[in-house]
Amino acid sequence: MVRARRKGALKPWIGTKISRTIVEFGLPLIEQLPPAPSRELCEQTFQLIILIWNAHVFARFWNQPQHLAALGDTLRNATAEGALPIDALDAFETLSARRQQSQFVDDPRAVGHWELRGTAAGRWNLYCDARLPPS
């Protein structure tokens, strides 16, 4: 038996690169980077963006909400103790709210391996692979 697709039934993430989605998701943090940021600063920024993204994906699609709760608790405790700047908690809250936007909320892809690669123009490009939740 073949089922017909309903018009508009495709999810917005289908056919998109996970790297592009992560960049769009992380724009509030990326836009705060200085001009010509170092590789180290870019890697730290993307590490936080991907950590927050994956925690939300694991909570909703992999039935592992403990990662999101632990990340939030860790950031709140570390900022309260002065071990992390308040910016880290702000980033978590900003990206957590952003994850609820229509272009991100139903995306079940987690980020697996990722890396930044330099371009001839002296910029950084994000490369990463996507992992779908177990069936």
N, CA, C and O of each residue as an XYZ file, in Angstrom:
540
protein
N       0.845     -1.168      0.000
C       0.000      0.000      0.000
C       0.896      1.238      0.000
O       1.871      1.304      0.748
N       0.568      2.196     -0.822
C       1.312      3.436     -0.909
C       0.469      4.553     -0.332
O      -0.699      4.713     -0.687
N       1.056      5.311      0.545
C       0.341      6.443      1.125
C       0.702      7.715      0.374
O       1.863      7.950      0.040
N      -0.275      8.498      0.125
C      -0.032      9.791     -0.515
C       0.400     10.791      0.538
O      -0.105     10.799      1.660
N       1.341     11.632      0.155
C       1.768     12.687      1.065
C       0.772     13.821      1.052
O       0.235     14.203      0.013
N       0.547     14.341      2.226
C      -0.297     15.520      2.298
C       0.542     16.737      1.930
O       1.708     16.843      2.310
N      -0.058     17.633      1.201
C       0.637     18.847      0.820
C       1.039     19.599      2.082
O       0.235     19.775      2.997
N       2.295     20.040      2.117
C       2.780     20.786      3.263
C       3.207     19.909      4.428
O       3.518     20.423      5.502
N       3.229     18.592      4.237
C       3.557     17.690      5.329
C       5.058     17.592      5.576
O       5.471     17.105      6.629
N       5.878     18.038      4.640
C       7.315     17.957      4.826
C       7.765     18.892      5.939
O       7.258     20.004      6.082
N       8.718     18.422      6.717
C       9.274     19.226      7.798
C      10.276     20.216      7.196
O      10.943     19.894      6.212
N      10.386     21.403      7.770
C      11.281     22.411      7.190
C      12.748     22.010      7.212
O      13.533     22.564      6.443
N      13.149     21.072      8.059
C      14.551     20.684      8.128
C      14.950     19.688      7.051
O      16.140     19.520      6.784
N      13.992     19.030      6.433
C      14.309     18.039      5.405
C      14.938     18.749      4.211
O      14.409     19.740      3.707
N      16.063     18.229      3.776
C      16.766     18.807      2.633
C      17.705     19.946      2.995
O      18.291     20.572      2.112
N      17.854     20.220      4.289
C      18.780     21.267      4.705
C      20.015     20.639      5.345
O      19.954     19.550      5.915
N      21.114     21.335      5.240
C      22.337     20.876      5.886
C      22.263     21.216      7.366
O      21.815     22.298      7.745
N      22.701     20.288      8.193
C      22.701     20.537      9.630
C      23.639     21.690      9.968
O      23.364     22.453     10.893
N      24.731     21.829      9.242
C      25.663     22.919      9.524
C      24.995     24.277      9.318
O      25.196     25.197     10.110
N      24.215     24.399      8.272
C      23.509     25.664      8.029
C      22.472     25.924      9.131
O      22.318     27.052      9.598
N      21.772     24.870      9.534
C      20.784     25.007     10.602
C      21.446     25.459     11.898
O      20.915     26.319     12.600
N      22.599     24.885     12.217
C      23.307     25.247     13.450
C      23.762     26.697     13.397
O      23.658     27.416     14.390
N      24.264     27.131     12.251
C      24.682     28.540     12.117
C      23.483     29.465     12.313
O      23.584     30.463     13.027
N      22.354     29.145     11.690
C      21.147     29.975     11.847
C      20.671     29.967     13.306
O      20.300     31.006     13.852
N      20.686     28.803     13.915
C      20.277     28.671     15.315
C      21.177     29.501     16.232
O      20.697     30.153     17.160
N      22.460     29.473     15.970
C      23.426     30.155     16.832
C      23.682     31.612     16.507
O      24.546     32.232     17.127
N      22.953     32.180     15.548
C      23.192     33.567     15.144
C      23.258     34.569     16.305
O      24.113     35.454     16.274
N      22.405     34.472     17.314
C      22.526     35.450     18.407
C      23.917     35.462     19.057
O      24.376     36.510     19.511
N      24.582     34.314     19.102
C      25.936     34.268     19.666
C      26.982     34.625     18.612
O      27.940     35.341     18.899
N      26.797     34.132     17.414
C      27.756     34.383     16.336
C      27.860     35.879     16.046
O      28.948     36.393     15.788
N      26.733     36.566     16.090
C      26.728     38.003     15.804
C      27.479     38.808     16.858
O      27.827     39.963     16.614
N      27.732     38.226     18.015
C      28.478     38.915     19.067
C      29.993     38.759     18.924
O      30.756     39.414     19.634
N      30.423     37.897     18.011
C      31.858     37.698     17.813
C      32.489     38.954     17.218
O      31.842     39.663     16.446
N      33.734     39.236     17.566
C      34.407     40.393     16.971
C      34.729     40.114     15.504
O      34.685     38.962     15.072
N      35.053     41.155     14.736
C      35.477     40.926     13.348
C      36.743     40.055     13.346
O      37.615     40.211     14.201
N      36.827     39.163     12.398
C      37.975     38.251     12.250
C      38.314     37.542     13.566
O      39.433     37.667     14.064
N      37.357     36.799     14.130
C      37.630     36.103     15.397
C      38.647     34.981     15.204
O      38.789     34.437     14.109
N      39.336     34.651     16.264
C      40.310     33.560     16.205
C      39.598     32.220     16.049
O      38.404     32.097     16.323
N      40.341     31.236     15.610
C      39.794     29.890     15.490
C      39.318     29.398     16.863
O      38.254     28.789     16.978
N      40.112     29.665     17.892
C      39.769     29.213     19.239
C      38.445     29.812     19.709
O      37.608     29.102     20.267
N      38.253     31.096     19.490
C      37.008     31.742     19.900
C      35.820     31.182     19.112
O      34.752     30.952     19.680
N      36.001     30.966     17.818
C      34.924     30.373     17.007
C      34.596     28.969     17.479
O      33.424     28.608     17.575
N      35.608     28.178     17.773
C      35.374     26.809     18.238
C      34.645     26.797     19.573
O      33.740     25.987     19.775
N      35.029     27.688     20.492
C      34.343     27.762     21.779
C      32.884     28.162     21.591
O      31.997     27.626     22.256
N      32.640     29.096     20.690
C      31.272     29.548     20.437
C      30.430     28.419     19.861
O      29.316     28.172     20.324
N      30.964     27.729     18.846
C      30.206     26.624     18.246
C      30.073     25.452     19.194
O      29.076     24.732     19.139
N      31.039     25.242     20.054
C      30.924     24.170     21.038
C      29.713     24.413     21.936
O      28.955     23.486     22.222
N      29.530     25.654     22.380
C      28.381     25.983     23.228
C      27.073     25.879     22.443
O      26.092     25.335     22.949
N      27.052     26.390     21.224
C      25.848     26.328     20.386
C      25.423     24.872     20.176
O      24.253     24.527     20.338
N      26.379     24.033     19.818
C      26.077     22.622     19.529
C      25.691     21.873     20.807
O      24.819     21.005     20.775
N      26.324     22.198     21.914
C      25.970     21.570     23.189
C      24.511     21.860     23.540
O      23.774     20.961     23.945
N      24.104     23.100     23.385
C      22.722     23.477     23.685
C      21.759     22.827     22.696
O      20.714     22.312     23.096
N      22.102     22.846     21.412
C      21.264     22.214     20.382
C      21.054     20.735     20.704
O      19.923     20.251     20.745
N      22.168     20.024     20.932
C      22.077     18.591     21.177
C      21.309     18.271     22.453
O      20.580     17.280     22.496
N      21.455     19.078     23.478
C      20.711     18.829     24.724
C      19.208     18.902     24.466
O      18.443     18.103     25.006
N      18.790     19.852     23.650
C      17.362     19.960     23.320
C      16.901     18.783     22.455
O      15.814     18.242     22.660
N      17.730     18.395     21.492
C      17.374     17.256     20.634
C      17.260     15.982     21.464
O      16.300     15.227     21.310
N      18.231     15.738     22.341
C      18.186     14.533     23.169
C      16.962     14.533     24.073
O      16.339     13.491     24.276
N      16.617     15.686     24.613
C      15.461     15.764     25.510
C      14.173     15.420     24.781
O      13.348     14.667     25.299
N      13.995     15.963     23.592
C      12.711     15.799     22.904
C      12.624     14.541     22.053
O      11.601     13.857     22.066
N      13.672     14.230     21.320
C      13.573     13.161     20.324
C      14.259     11.861     20.720
O      13.949     10.811     20.157
N      15.172     11.904     21.663
C      15.890     10.710     22.072
C      15.419     10.230     23.447
O      15.954      9.263     23.989
N      14.406     10.916     24.013
C      13.860     10.578     25.321
C      14.940     10.576     26.405
O      14.984      9.686     27.255
N      15.814     11.594     26.358
C      16.878     11.736     27.346
C      16.886     13.167     27.897
O      17.835     13.913     27.661
N      15.832     13.552     28.629
C      15.732     14.929     29.121
C      16.777     15.289     30.177
O      16.977     16.468     30.471
N      17.435     14.299     30.741
C      18.408     14.573     31.802
C      19.572     15.435     31.304
O      20.162     16.172     32.094
N      19.915     15.360     30.024
C      21.033     16.152     29.503
C      20.707     17.648     29.504
O      21.543     18.474     29.872
N      19.499     17.979     29.094
C      19.074     19.379     29.077
C      18.978     19.918     30.503
O      19.432     21.028     30.783
N      18.393     19.137     31.395
C      18.275     19.564     32.792
C      19.652     19.733     33.429
O      19.888     20.705     34.147
N      20.554     18.801     33.173
C      21.901     18.878     33.750
C      22.670     20.076     33.207
O      23.389     20.743     33.951
N      22.523     20.346     31.925
C      23.209     21.502     31.336
C      22.703     22.798     31.963
O      23.499     23.660     32.338
N      21.389     22.938     32.077
C      20.822     24.132     32.705
C      21.278     24.289     34.144
O      21.653     25.383     34.564
N      21.247     23.193     34.907
C      21.680     23.235     36.306
C      23.163     23.601     36.415
O      23.546     24.418     37.252
N      23.982     22.998     35.575
C      25.419     23.270     35.605
C      25.706     24.734     35.305
O      26.506     25.367     35.994
N      25.053     25.274     34.275
C      25.279     26.674     33.925
C      24.782     27.616     35.025
O      25.451     28.597     35.348
N      23.622     27.324     35.595
C      23.098     28.167     36.671
C      24.026     28.131     37.897
O      24.319     29.174     38.482
N      24.480     26.948     38.279
C      25.370     26.820     39.439
C      26.720     27.480     39.184
O      27.252     28.167     40.056
N      27.269     27.277     38.001
C      28.586     27.839     37.685
C      28.547     29.364     37.634
O      29.498     30.022     38.056
N      27.469     29.924     37.126
C      27.378     31.388     37.105
C      27.137     31.929     38.510
O      27.668     32.982     38.863
N      26.350     31.230     39.312
C      26.103     31.666     40.687
C      27.389     31.642     41.513
O      27.589     32.487     42.386
N      28.255     30.674     41.233
C      29.519     30.543     41.962
C      30.613     31.435     41.377
O      31.704     31.533     41.939
N      30.322     32.084     40.249
C      31.320     32.945     39.621
C      32.316     32.201     38.749
O      33.287     32.793     38.277
N      32.090     30.906     38.526
C      33.003     30.117     37.695
C      32.809     30.396     36.209
O      33.728     30.204     35.413
N      31.622     30.845     35.838
C      31.314     31.214     34.453
C      30.694     32.602     34.454
O      30.011     32.980     35.406
N      30.928     33.357     33.398
C      30.266     34.661     33.312
C      28.767     34.469     33.085
O      28.338     33.438     32.567
N      27.990     35.450     33.470
C      26.535     35.400     33.304
C      26.163     35.224     31.831
O      25.074     34.745     31.514
N      27.066     35.610     30.938
C      26.820     35.465     29.498
C      26.532     34.016     29.105
O      25.750     33.764     28.188
N      27.160     33.070     29.796
C      26.936     31.659     29.470
C      25.495     31.261     29.748
O      24.871     30.568     28.944
N      24.974     31.693     30.872
C      23.581     31.399     31.207
C      22.639     32.142     30.264
O      21.624     31.592     29.835
N      22.973     33.381     29.945
C      22.170     34.152     28.982
C      22.128     33.450     27.625
O      21.080     33.389     26.981
N      23.270     32.924     27.199
C      23.330     32.211     25.916
C      22.429     30.984     25.954
O      21.699     30.721     24.998
N      22.474     30.238     27.043
C      21.624     29.060     27.195
C      20.151     29.435     27.106
O      19.382     28.790     26.394
N      19.766     30.467     27.822
C      18.364     30.881     27.826
C      17.927     31.427     26.464
O      16.819     31.146     26.007
N      18.792     32.203     25.823
C      18.477     32.748     24.498
C      18.303     31.632     23.475
O      17.328     31.616     22.723
N      19.253     30.701     23.450
C      19.173     29.622     22.456
C      18.074     28.620     22.809
O      17.487     28.015     21.913
N      17.790     28.437     24.082
C      16.680     27.552     24.455
C      15.360     28.124     23.963
O      14.504     27.379     23.486
N      15.182     29.426     24.072
C      13.967     30.064     23.546
C      13.956     29.978     22.021
O      12.909     29.752     21.414
N      15.104     30.157     21.416
C      15.199     30.101     19.949
C      14.860     28.703     19.425
O      14.285     28.565     18.345
N      15.210     27.691     20.175
C      14.948     26.302     19.772
C      13.447     26.047     19.604
O      13.055     25.112     18.906
N      12.613     26.863     20.234
C      11.161     26.697     20.148
C      10.571     27.347     18.895
O       9.376     27.205     18.636
N      11.382     28.052     18.121
C      10.885     28.675     16.893
C      10.584     27.608     15.842
O      11.184     26.533     15.844
N       9.661     27.915     14.956
C       9.145     26.916     14.015
C      10.216     26.278     13.141
O      10.093     25.103     12.799
N      11.251     27.003     12.773
C      12.263     26.416     11.892
C      13.196     25.447     12.627
O      13.961     24.728     11.984
N      13.145     25.419     13.963
C      14.032     24.549     14.731
C      13.306     23.498     15.569
O      13.858     22.424     15.808
N      12.108     23.774     16.010
C      11.445     22.980     17.041
C      11.232     21.509     16.658
O      11.303     20.638     17.524
N      10.978     21.225     15.402
C      10.701     19.844     14.989
C      11.901     19.145     14.358
O      11.758     18.057     13.799
N      13.067     19.751     14.440
C      14.267     19.165     13.840
C      14.856     18.134     14.801
O      15.341     18.500     15.871
N      14.823     16.834     14.430
C      15.282     15.788     15.341
C      16.773     15.478     15.233
O      17.271     14.591     15.926
N      17.486     16.197     14.372
C      18.892     15.866     14.126
C      19.799     16.370     15.248
O      19.732     17.531     15.651
N      20.634     15.480     15.732
C      21.698     15.864     16.655
C      22.962     16.059     15.821
O      23.081     15.524     14.719
N      23.884     16.817     16.350
C      25.167     17.013     15.681
C      26.130     15.960     16.197
O      26.319     15.806     17.403
N      26.737     15.237     15.262
C      27.777     14.274     15.613
C      29.133     14.966     15.535
O      29.365     15.967     16.213
N      30.007     14.440     14.725
C      31.338     15.045     14.541
C      31.192     16.405     13.884
O      30.390     16.573     12.965
N      31.959     17.369     14.348
C      31.964     18.689     13.725
C      33.365     19.281     13.778
O      34.190     18.916     14.616
N      33.601     20.196     12.865
C      34.889     20.895     12.839
C      34.745     22.208     12.087
O      33.830     22.395     11.285
N      35.669     23.106     12.367
C      35.748     24.355     11.621
C      36.894     24.218     10.626
O      37.967     23.716     10.958
N      36.650     24.664      9.420
C      37.681     24.645      8.382
C      37.883     26.062      7.876
O      36.931     26.799      7.624
N      39.144     26.416      7.737
C      39.472     27.738      7.228
C      39.221     27.827      5.734
O      39.356     26.844      5.006
N      38.850     29.032      5.284
C      38.641     29.265      3.856
C      39.790     30.110      3.323
O      40.565     30.674      4.095
N      39.895     30.194      2.002
C      40.920     31.020      1.364
C      40.743     32.491      1.726
O      41.701     33.263      1.697
N      39.513     32.873      2.067
C      39.222     34.273      2.417
C      39.520     34.562      3.890
O      39.268     35.671      4.362
N      40.054     33.578      4.621
C      40.389     33.801      6.019
C      39.205     33.696      6.966
O      39.269     34.195      8.090
N      38.146     33.069      6.539
C      36.959     32.884      7.383
C      36.907     31.442      7.843
O      37.751     30.629      7.468
N      35.910     31.128      8.659
C      35.729     29.769      9.171
C      34.401     29.219      8.691
O      33.375     29.895      8.766
N      34.424     27.990      8.198
C      33.206     27.288      7.802
C      32.979     26.117      8.747
O      33.915     25.412      9.125
N      31.719     25.923      9.120
C      31.352     24.812      9.987
C      30.993     23.605      9.132
O      30.194     23.700      8.201
N      31.592     22.480      9.461
C      31.253     21.199      8.836
C      30.821     20.266      9.961
O      31.500     20.165     10.983
N      29.698     19.588      9.777
C      29.266     18.640     10.799
C      28.348     17.593     10.185
O      27.764     17.786      9.119
N      28.244     16.468     10.905
C      27.325     15.440     10.439
C      26.135     15.364     11.384
O      26.212     15.718     12.561
N      25.052     14.895     10.829
C      23.787     14.810     11.571
C      23.543     13.373     11.999
O      23.865     12.424     11.283
N      22.973     13.240     13.168
C      22.583     11.928     13.700
C      21.087     11.972     14.002
O      20.606     12.854     14.713
N      20.375     11.016     13.455
C      18.928     10.920     13.725
C      18.701     10.020     14.944
O      19.492      9.114     15.208
N      17.626     10.273     15.677
C      17.350      9.444     16.854
C      17.055      8.002     16.449
O      16.614      7.742     15.330
N      17.301      7.071     17.364
C      16.987      5.672     17.059
C      15.487      5.504     16.814
O      14.662      6.199     17.407
N      15.159      4.572     15.934
C      13.741      4.325     15.625
C      13.079      3.537     16.707
O      11.888      3.239     16.612
